[in-house]
Amino acid sequence: MTARLEGTTVNQILRSVSAQPTPSHPQRRSLLSEAALKQFAARAPGYDRDNRFFDEDLADLSAAGYLQLAVPEEFGGLGYSIAEVVGEQARLAYYAPSTALAINMHLYWTGAAAYLWRQGDHSLDWLLREAVAGKIFAAGHGEVGNDLGLANSAVVAEPLADGGYRFTGRKIFTSLSPVWDWLGIHALDNSNPEQPQIVHAFIRRQDGGTRTELTWDTIGVRATRSDDTVLEGAVADATHVARVLPAGPPDDPFIAGIFASAIPGIAAVYYGIAKRAFDLALDSAGRRTSTALGGKTYAHHPYAQRDVAEAAIELDSIWALLDRIAQELTDGVDHGAFWPAKILSAKQHAVDGARRALQAQRARAALS
C-alpha cells in the first residue's frame, strides 16, 4: 500500500485483506455456521466480565458435534483431520477465544487417541467411545515449579497392587474445571528411586479424590475456568493408565499424539485472536476520519497503511506455517526426530507473530 492510493481503492484493498477468519480451503470441512459463531462472539464479553464459564457456548458446541470433531467416523465421530481441527479452532477463536482455548483441551485428548488408533494402537479406544457418549476430557499437566513439563512431575503416583495408581498433589490451569468428566494427568512414581517413572493416566471425577479450588481470575481468558485441581488420593484403575514411561524427556507415540493434537490447536487460537484484532483495526481505519488528512479516513494515512501491511504479512506467515505443519501431520509426513521442533516452532511463530501484529495495530491506533 502507498500513500497515493485514493478513495474507494484504499477501502477495497482493506476489505480484500479482511475477508475470513481463516483462508478458505475447498477440500476441508467447516462445522460451525457464521450465525453460531456470531452468537459465541456476542456472549464472550459477558463471560469475561462476570468471570463465568461458557456454559451456553458448550451446550451449542456439544449439540453441533464439535466435541467429536477429531473422533474417527468408525467410532461415531466426525473424523476431522488435524488440519481441519486447526482450521475450526482458528475460526472459533476469532469469535470466542476463551471458548476455543478451553475446548482445545478436550479436542487434544480425542485427537491424541485418534492419532494412536490410526497407528494401530488401541490403548485409548475407550476414550474415543467415552467422547462419543458425551463425556468431556480435561488436561491436568500444569504444576507449580515444574518447568520440565511431561518429563517430571510434582504430583505423587502411588502404584497399587491391581496395576492402578493413586495420585496426590495439585494441578494448575485445569481448563474446563466445572464440567470435566475425565482428567488426563501425569505424575511421578518414585517408589523405586533408582528408576523413577512418569505415569500418564485418566481419573474420573465421579470416582472422587479430587477437589477444585477456585483460583482463576485472569482477564481475557476468564471463561476457560482454569482453576486448580487438588488430587487427594484419586485413583486410576489399570484400564485407564495410558503409559508408564521413564522419567526424563519422553519418547513414545502417546506423547507424539499429544504434541500433534494439542500444540497446533493452541497456535490456532493465537492466530484467531490476532486476525480478529487485525480486522477490527481495519474496520476502524476505514471509518474514522482525520482532520489532518482533510477529512479522509485513516485508511489514507501512510503510517496506517504501513502498519496494516506489516500486520498482514505476519498473519499470512503464521497461517502458512501452521497450516503446512497441520497438513503434514495429517498426511503422515516423516520428519522423524524433527517433528517436536517443527510443531513447537509453528506454535512459537504464531505466538510471536500474533504479538507483532497486535503491536502494529496499537501503533496504528496511536495515530488517532
N, C-alpha and C positions, 0 to 999 in steps of 0.2 A: 504494500500500500504506500502511496505517496501523498504529499500534501496537495498535489494538483488534482486529485480525484474530486469530482464535483457532484453535488446534488444526489439524485437517486442512484448514481453509480456507486457512491460510498455505501449507501444503505443496502443496495443489492449485494455488494461484496460482504458486508457484515452478515446479512442473512445467509449467505452461501456457506459461511464457516460456522453457522449456528443452526444446524438442521435437526439432528437426532442425538439422543444421549450417547449412542454408540454408532459407528458406521454400519450400514446395513450389509447383510451377507445373505445372498439368495438361498444358500444351501443350509442355513441354520434356522431353527425354530425359535419362536418367541411365544411365551405363555401368557404374560400379563398384558392386558389391554391398556391403552393410554388412559381410558376413563378410570380404571382401577388404580393406576399409578398416580393419577392426579388426586384421588381420594387419599392415598397414602401421604402425598405431599401436604394436603390440607390438614392432616392430623399431626404431622411431625412437630410443628412448633408447640402445640399444646402438650405433647408428651414430654418434651424437654423442659418447658416452663414448669410443669407440675411434677417433674421427676417421677414419671409414671411409665409403667411397662406398656408396650404396644399391643395390648390385648386385641383391639379391633383389627389391626393390621394382621396379626397372627391368625385370627379367625378367617379373614379373607384369603390369606395365603394358603391356609390349610384347605379351604373349600376349593381353591383353584388347583390343588395338587402340587403346589410349589415345594412342599416338604418332601415330595417324592421325585423331584427333578432328576437326581443322579441315580436313583434306584433303577436297575435294569428292568426292561419290559417283562422279562421272564419271571420276575417276582411281583409284577403288577404295578411297577413304577412307570415313569415317563421315559426313562432311558436316555436322558440328555447326556451328551458328551461333556468332557471337561471344558472344551471351548465354548459350548453352548451355555453351560452353567456360568462361566465367567461373563459372557455377554449379558445374561439375565441379571446377574448380580450388579453389573455396572448400570444397567437400566434402572434397577430398583434403588441403588444408591444415589442416583441422580435426583430422585424424588424424596427418598426417605433413608438417609444414610445410616442412622442408628438401627433401623429395622434390618437393613441389608447386612450390617456388620454382625448383629446378634444371630441372625438366621444362618449366617455363614458357618457358625459353629456346628449346627445340625447338619448342614449340607456337607461339611468336610468329613464327618464321620460316615455318612452314607456314601460319599464319594470314595473314601478310603476302602470301605467294604466292597464297593463295586470294582475298584481297582484290583483288589485281591481276587475277587470272583472271576474276573476276566483272565487272570493268570492261572486259573485252576486251583486257587487256594480258597477253600470253603469254610475257613475258620470263623468268618464273620457273616456267614449267610443268615444266621439268626437275627443279626442286626438289621439286615435288609427287610426281613419279614416283619420285624417289630416296627420299622419305619412305615411300611405299607399299612400296618394296623393302626397308625396314627400316633405312635409314641415319638416323643421328642428327645433328642440327644444333645447334651451339652459337653463342653470341654473343660476338664479340670487339670490344667497344666501349669498355670501361673502360681508362683510361690515367692514369698518374700525372701530375698537374699540368695536365691538360686539363679545365677546368671549362666549356668551351664545347660539350661533347658532340659531336654529329654535325656541328657547324658547323666543327670544326677537328680536327686530329689531330697527335700526336707521332710517329706511325709514318710512315715514308717509303714512298711509292709510286713506283716507277721504271717509266715506260712502256716497253714492248717493241715491237719492230717489227711483231709479228703482232697487236697490239691488246690483248695481255695486260699484266699488271703483275707486277713483283717487289716484295716487301714486306720491309722491315727495321724492327725495333723491338720493343716489348714491349706486351702487353695484360695487364691485371689483371682479377681477378674473372671468370675464364673458367669459369663453372659447367659441369658435365659434362666436366671436363678428362680423366678417364680413358677416356671412351667416345666422344667425338665423332668423326664421320667427316668432317663438313664444318664449317668455322668461317667464319661471316659476319663480315666486318671492314669498317672504313673506315680510310682513310689519306690522307695529303696528297701530291698530285703538285705539286711546286713547280718543275718543270722550266722553266716559264715564270713567273718571279716576278711578272710583270705580271698574270697571270691564274691564280692558284693554284686547284687543283681538288681536290675530295674524291672519292676513288674508293671505291665500295661494291662489294665482290666477295666471292667464296667460295673458300676454299682447301681442298684435300682433304688429309687427314692422310697418306694413303698416298703422296702425291707428294713428301713430305719438305719440308725447310726450316722445320720447326717443332720446338720443344723445350718440354716442360713443366717448370717449376720448382715444387717442392712448397712453396708459401708459405702454404697455407691452414690455419689452426687457430683458427677463430672460433667460440666457444662458442655453441651453439644452432642453428647452421647448418653444422656441420662436414660433414655428409653431402653437401652440394652440391659439395664438392671444387672450389671456385672458385679454382684455382691460377693462377699466371702462365703465359702462353704467350709464348715468345720466338720472334719471326719472324726467321729467318736466311736470307733470300733466298727465302722461299716464293713460289711463282708461281701466279697465277690466269690461266688462258687466257681469251681474249676471250669465249668462250661463258659463262663464269661471272663476268663483270664485269656487275653488275646496273645500276649507274648511275655516271656521271661528272658531278658537279654543281659549280657554282661554290662556292668556299669561302665560308663565312658561313651564316647561317640558311637551312636547306634548305626548298624548296617544290617537292615532287614527290610523285606518287601512291605511289611506293615508300616514302618517308618516312611518308606518311599511313598506309600499311598497317602499318608497324612500330608507330607510335603506337597505332593502333586495336587491334592484337593483343597487344602487349607490356604496355602500362601497365594496362589493366583486369585482366589476369591477375595482375599483381603486387599490385594493390589487393585482389583476391580472397584472396590469401594472407594479407594483414594482417587481413582480415575473419575468415577461418577461424581464425587464431590467437586473436584476441580472443574469438570466440564459444566456442572450446574453454575458454579460461581462465574465461570467464563461467559456463559450465556446471559446471566443476569447483568454482567458488566456491559456486554454488547447492547443489550436492550436499553440500558441507561444511556450509553453513549449515543444511541440513535434517537433518543427522546429529549435529553437535556440540552438546552441551548446556552450559548456563550455570548456575552456582551462583547468580549474581546474579539470574537470571530464575526461580529456584525450580525448576531442573531442566529448564526448557523449552529447546528448541533455539535457536540463534542466529537462526533464521528469524523469531523473535518479537521480536528486538531492533529498536527503531525506527531506529537508525542503519544497521543491516544492510539493512533494508527500503528506506531512502533510497538507499543505495549501489547496491542491486540495481536500483532504478527508474532511477537516473541512467545506469547502465551499459546497461540495456535500451534506453533512449531513444537512446543513442549508437549501439548496434548496429543498431537499426531505421533510423536516419537514414543510416548508412553503406550498408546494403544498398539502401535506397530509391533513393539517388542512383546508386550503382554499377550496380544492375540497370537503372535507367532509361537511363543512358548506354549500357550494353551493348546494350539492346534498340533504342535509336535508331540505333546503329551497324549493327545487324543489319537494321533497316528502311530504312536509307539516308536518314535524315532529313538535310536540308540545313541545316547550321549554318554553312556557308561557312568564313570565316576564324576563326570562334569555336571550331571543333572542337578544336584543340590545347588551348585553355584549358579547355574542358568536360571533356576526358579527363583532363588533369592535375589539375583541381580535384577530380574524383571520387577520384583516387588520393590526393591530399593529404588529403582529408577522411577517407579510410579510414585513413591513417597516424595522423593527429592524433586521430581518434575512437577508434581502437583503443588508443592510449596513454591517453586519458582513461578509457576503460572499464576498462583494467587498473589504473589508479591508483585508481579507485573500489573495485575488488576488493582491492587492497592495503590500503586504508583499512578495509575490512570485516574483513580478516584480522587487522589490528592489534587489533580488539576482543577476539579470542580468544587 
